[in-house]
Amino acid sequence: MIDRERNKKLRVINHPILGKDERKKKVIIYVDDKPISAIQGEPILAALLAQGIRVNHITKKMKEPRGLYCGIGRCTDCVMIVNGIPNVRTCVTFVEEGMRIETQEGLGQWKNKK
């Protein structure tokens, strides 16, 4: 069982170099059809981690879960299907109201945009 209170500490709200996080606008995004709260302008991956979601995709060959690794868009461990587009690096893609995000299986498949 995931301790939701402990996971809220994963959101950095006062960085020693960047300072205090002043972003305030909350939005709703949908992860595997479940609504979650996020802060507009934060990376998708940050919103997922703040909600205790650590698995972004399952590898094609070994069927293993992957999530945060580099956090700067260089690897592909955080890729997910975002608004029907597979292989989106969630660590460098910012949250927008109403986004639809799906855990990606293997290489992912294109979805029809609605």
Secondary structure as UniProt FT lines:
FT   HELIX           4..7
FT   HELIX           8..10
FT   STRAND          14..15
FT   TURN            16..18
FT   STRAND          19..20
FT   STRAND          26..31
FT   TURN            32..33
FT   STRAND          34..39
FT   TURN            40..41
FT   HELIX           44..50
FT   TURN            51..52
FT   STRAND          57..58
FT   TURN            60..62
FT   STRAND          65..66
FT   TURN            77..78
FT   STRAND          79..82
FT   TURN            83..84
FT   STRAND          85..89
FT   TURN            90..91
FT   TURN            97..98
FT   STRAND          100..102
FT   STRAND          104..105
FT   TURN            106..107
//
